Every structure is written in C-alpha cells, then in structure tokens.
Amino acid sequence: MLRAVLLASLVTLPTATSARADVGGAVVPSPEVMKARSAIKTLADNLRGELIGALEAGGSVAALEKCKIVAPGIARDASSTADGFIVSRTALRVRNPENKPDAHERKVLEEFVMKMKAGADPATLDHTAVVIQNGATSVRYMKAIPMAETPCAACHGTADKLDPAAAAEVKKLYPDDEAIGFATGELRGAFSVTIKKM
Ligand code: HEC
C-alpha cells in the first residue's frame, strides 16, 4: 500500500486510509519540485510544438499519427532513468492504456476534480507528495492539464467538436480509447513526475 506524506501546506488526499502521515515533518526539497516543473514545461512545449506543426502541415490525421509515435518518445527523453527521474502524462480516462494512473495518481486526479467542482482553476492545480513504497522513497509531483478548445477538441472533444477523420483514425489506432467527450475547461489529465530518492 502507498503511504504518502503530504506537505503541511498542501491539501490532504481524499481517501485518508492510504495516505498515512507517518514520516512526520518531512519537507519536499524545493530543488526537486523546481526540476519537475521545468521538465513538465519542456515536455509541454515540445508536445505543443510538434502538435501545432503537424496540424498545420497535414491536418488532424497527420497530427494524430505524429502524436502516437512522438508523444511517448518526448516523454521518455524528458525522463532520465539513471537519475530516477520519470516524466509522464496520465488521466482518469486515457487514450493509450500505458498512460493509466497508478493508485497515487488516481487519488490526486480525483482530488483535482473535487477541487475544480469547488471552483478551483485547473491551470493552478498541482500536488507534491513524498511517497514511501516497499521501503523506497520518491518525490511525486503532478500538475493538472486543463482541456482547451484549440487544438485539443479536434481529438479529445465532445461529438460536435471532434474532427471526424481524426476520430475515425483514433478508433483504429486506440481501440480502447476513453479520451473523448471532454468539454473545454474540464480536467483532461495531468503531468506526473516521479523522482526516486537514493
Ligand atoms: C491530433 C490529435 C490530438 C490532439 C490535437 C491532442 N491530442 Fe492528446 N492525445 C492524442 C493521442 C494520439 C494520445 C495518445 C498518445 C500516446 O500514445 O501516449 C493523446 C494523449 C493525451 C494525454 C495522455 C493521456 C491519455 O489519454 O493517454 C493527455 C493528457 C492529452 N492527450 C491531452 C491533450 C491536450 C490537453 C491537448 C490540447 C493541448 C491534446 N491532448 C491535443 C491525440 C491528440
């Protein structure tokens, strides 16, 4: 079971049973969170650049094929396993099953949804925790990804906004796709960074 210790300044996870604060007073070192934020920014900028370039060059179907090949590679490049530093994207409803959230990520995503229901702006939502699992400690950082109209809706939007050609191609490439039907401003997912402590 995951045992998470949350920073005093951050909210408690909704299911308190698996979030026991038994390493009291632990403080997440800010350099790690800064490193996580900067890796997320690089990944987001690179993804956006690739996506917009491909959309301009060949429309949504071309962008989609690019996405399938390029997105996981960009995430891998931003990660450094030697460093124990892993950057990924996840969501409660995923397109690629490899992006499914683990127990910790699911709890944080559900917490983001609850906070948004209470009026929080997803652009400001992030979460830091020190997680101890099987005796190993990691810093885990997550940042919410809001659903935007452009360019996201063509590939993730509600039926009226989806690009029909792209939607048909998504069905072929991702038969188990759950990542459509998002309204603008909803939570699309999150960037997730894990930094293993030696
Ligand atoms: C051209 C189509 C296309 C557009 C436009 C697009 N996406 Fe995606 N998106 C995809 C594909 C394909 C994947 C699966 C990538 C993979 O295999 O990891 C994906 C995956 C994701 C994931 C990872 C979780 C999952 O569902 O697997 C997130 C989060 C995401 N997209 C958010 C966005 C956001 C936010 C935007 C707008 C800035 C956007 N996408 C625009 C096609 C698109």
Residues whose N, C-alpha, C, O or C-beta is under 5 A from the ligand:
A	BS01	HEC	S60 A63 L64 C67 K68 A71 P72 R89 T90 A91 R93 V94 R95 N96 N99 I145 P146 P151 C152 C155 A179 R188 G189 A190
